Amino acid sequence: MRKFASRALTSIGALMLAAATPASAQVLPYPTSFKTETVATDGTSRLFVRIGGHGPAVVLLHGFGETGDMWSPLARALMVDHTVIVPDLRGMGLSDHPAGGYDKATQARDVAAILDKLHIDHFALVTHDIGNMVGFALATQQPDRVIRFVLMDAPIPGIGPWDDILKSPLLWHFRFGGPDMERLVAGRERIYLDRFWNEFSADPARFDEASREHYAALYARPGGMHSGFAQFAAFDQDVIDNRAWRAKGTKLPMPVLAIGGDKSFGPMMAVVMRDAASNVTEAVVPGSGHWLMEEQPEATITLITAFLEPGT
């Protein structure tokens, strides 16, 4: 793990010196070699999935305000020596919008069902935002299948200092939802989402206009915002599920990389995961807020690929 940290930090230092203004990532298409499928999971939902590359499997899980499209730059880097699986989570992007099942334990079973249908037994996880929560539930349900786990810049309901994290005034959206809120946002999806892209960025300009238009259009699809609000409404159940698991006294056994943007969750990502995992490496990306793949893509990709490299 020391070898990983040294190599990754050296590479990140070189990247930061190379350009005072980091390159921002637009929503790039996936390579043409990637195939897409719509996979039925539990009988109530079908998830849109991108699959490409060759080698050990890695699953990339997105969060709110984005879809699996956010991972295209990382998928391009990983596909050389990994099989890359990138779903849109339940109710998001091009996946179905079922009435329920937005608790993260159910969504973890969605992802496991995809992997079972692909005959993938073991895999690494790379997650961001809501994806952290789904990935965490999957890792607690099937720890023997998860080889390595990268989490980026978002808390886990009920784990670590969750109650203190909830006191932040920036997180009012955790309780924002319901029919009246949906009517307020209908036709104004871009305005609502801009608030996240602006307030949670170190520099809002790094979440470029092309990305904003792309994701706003996807969330404006029928059921898009309703399902997005449902992700947050399920947090109370997620707290119950995660604290029940934690009460057993077990911790996640796989190596964990906890990444935070230095203008966002920062080292708190590692604080949260040390409460739930026995082997945690901390990384903080300079010059980034919450949207690491948009704000500091090169530095973020360097950290992830180094951590997933065999023997690190």
N, C-alpha and C positions, 0 to 999 in steps of 0.2 A: 504493500500500500504506500510505503515511503517512495518507492520508485515512481508510482503513478503521480503522487503529489508533486514531486520534483519536476518531472517531465511536463506535466500539465501547466504548472505555474510558470516554468520557463517559456513555454510556448505562448501563454497568455501575455506575459511581459513583452515578448517580441511583438505581438499583435498590437498592444496598446502603444508601444513606441512607434510603430510603423505609421500610425495615423492618429492625429489628434481628434479628428472627427470620425467615429466608427461608421463603417458601412451599414446601411439599413437594408433589411430584407423585404422585398415585395413578395406577394403570394406567387411563387413559381409553380408551374405545373410539375407534376411528378414525371419522371422519365417514362418514355413510351414503353419500356420493358415492364413497367408495373401493370398488373391487371387489377380490375375492380370486380367485386362481387357484392351482392346483397344476401346476407346470411341470416336465416331464421334462428332465433336463439331459444326463447322459452315458450313459444307458441303465441305470444302477444306482441312480439317486437322483431323487426328485421333491421340489422345494422349494415350500413354501407362500409365496405372494407377495401383498402388498398393493400396489395401484396406484391413484393418484388425482392430481387436480390437472391443470394445463395450463401448458405452457411448457418451458424447458430442463430436461433430466432431471437428477435427483439421486438417488443410491442410498444408502440408509442401512443400515449393517451393524452388528448388535449383537454382544455378547460372552457369555461364560459367566455363568450366574446370571440371565440374562434371555432375552428373545426379541425379535423385531421389534416387539413391543408397547411396548417402552420408548420408541420414537420417536414415539408418537402426538402429544404436545404439539408437537414440532418439525414433524411432518408437517402439522399444522394451520396452522402459521405459513408453511410453504413452499408449500403447495398453491395459494395465491393466484396465484403466478407461476412455479411449477415443476411438472413432472410428477415425482411422488415414487414411487419404487420401493423397497419394503421387504420383503426376503425373510427367512424364518427360515433360518439356516444349516443345512447338512447335519447331520442327526442332532439338531437342536434344535427346540424348539417343536412346530409342527404339520408340519414337514418329515419326510421318510422317515428311517429309521435304517439305512442300508446297513452292510455289514460293514467296509468300508474307505473310503479316499478322504478321510481327515481331514487329510492334509497340506494346507497352505494354497494350494499351487499348483493342486491339483485343485479345491479349493473356489472359487478364483478363476475357474476355467473354468466352474464351476456358474453363477456370477453372470454371466459373459460370455454363456453360453448363454441365460439369461433375457433379457438385453438384446438379443441377436440376434433372438430370437423376437418381441420387442416392436418390432423395427426401430429401435432406438435406437443411433445411431452414437457420439455424444459425450455425456459425462455428468460430473457432479461426484460425488465420494465423500465421505461423512461416516461415520466409523467409531469404534467404541469397543471396547477390550479385545481379545478374539479377532478381532473385526471389523477392528481395525487390521491384523492379520497377513494376513487374507484380502484386504483392500483393498490392502495393500502388494504382495502377490503379483500382484494384478490390474494395478496400476499399472506394475510391472516388465514384465509380459507385453505390455501394450497401452498404453504411455505416450501414444501419440497420441490415444487416445480419452478420456483423463481430463483434464478441463478444470481442475478444482481439487480439492484433497484436504485434508480435515480429519481429523485423527487425535486421539483423546482417551485419555490416561491409561493407556497400557500399552506395554511394550517390543515390539520387533520381533526375533524370533529371529535371532541372528547379526549384527545391525546395531548399530553404536555400541558402548557399553560393556556388551554383553550378558553377558560372563563375570563382570563385577563385579556386575551386577544380580542374577545367579543366586545370589550369596552371601547375599542377604537372607534371614533366617530366616522372614520372612512368606510366602515363596514355596515353602514345602515342598510345596504341593499340585501344583506342576509335575511332581513325580515320584510322586504318589499315584494309584494306579490298579491295575487287574488284578482277577482273580476274587475274591480275598479282600477287597479293598477294596470291591468292589461289594456283597459280602454284608454287610459292616459297615454300609454306607450304606442298604441296601435297607430300606424302611419308615421310614427316618430321614432322608429327603432334606431335610426342613425344618431339622433340626438341623445338617446339614452345610452347607447354604446360608446359614443364619443366621451361621455363622462368617465368611463373605465379606462379607455385608451389614453385620455389626457391626464387624469389624476393619478394613475398608477404607473406612469412613465417618468423616467428621469428627464427626458426631453420628448414631449409629445410629437415633435416632428419626425422622430424615428419610427413611429407607427404610421407608415406612409399612407397617402390618400388612396392608392390602388387597393391596399389591404383593407382600409375602412369601407370602401365601396363594396368590395367582395363579401366581407362578412356581414355587413348590414343587410345586403340583399338576401343572404341565406337566413338570417334571423327574422326577416320580414316575410318569409314563406309561411303559409298557413300552419298554425300550431307552434311556430318557432319560439316566440317569446313565452307562450304558455308553458312549454316544456322547459325553457330556461329558468323560469321562476320556480318550477317544480323541483329543479335540482337543489335550490336553496331551501325550499320548504321541507325537504327531506332531512335536513341537518339534525333535527331533534331525534329522529330515529337512528341516524348515523351515530350520534353521541351514545345512545343506549347500546347499540351493537358494539361499538369500539370499546366502551368501558366494560362491557361484559367480557369481551375477549381479554382486555388488560387485567381484569380482576383475577384471571386464572394464573397470573404471575409469569406468563410466558413472554418472550420477546422474539422479534423476527431474527432469524439466524443468518440470513444472507448479507453480504456486504452491501452497504447503503451509501450512496453519495447524496448529500443534502446541499442543494445549490440555492442561494438567494441572491437577488440583485442588491447591490450595496445601497441603493436609494429606495428599497422596498423591504422585503422580509429579512434580507441579510443573513446574519448568523442564527436568527431565530429558527430557520428551517432545520438546522442541526440540533438546536435545543429541543424542538418538538420530537424529532426522530430518535434522539438518545433516550427518550422516555419509553420508546417502543421497540428499539432495535439494539443489538449488542455490538454491532460493528459499523460505526458511522464515521464517514469522512466528511468534513465540512469544507465548502467552497463558497466564496463570495465573489461575484463578478463585478468588477469596477465599472462605473459609468452606466449602470443599468437599473431600471426600475423593475416592475413586475413582468414586463413582456420581453424576457431574455432573448427569445429567438428572433424578435424584431429589432431590439435595441442593440444587442451585442452578439450577433449570430456566430461570428468566428470564434470568439472566446468561449461561448457556451458549447459549441460543437467540439472544440478542442478538449474541454473538460470531459464531455460525455464519451467521446471516442477513446480517449486515453483510459478512462475508467472501465470501459467494456472490453478493452484489449486483453486477450488471454495472458495470464501470468502476472497481472497487476494486482 
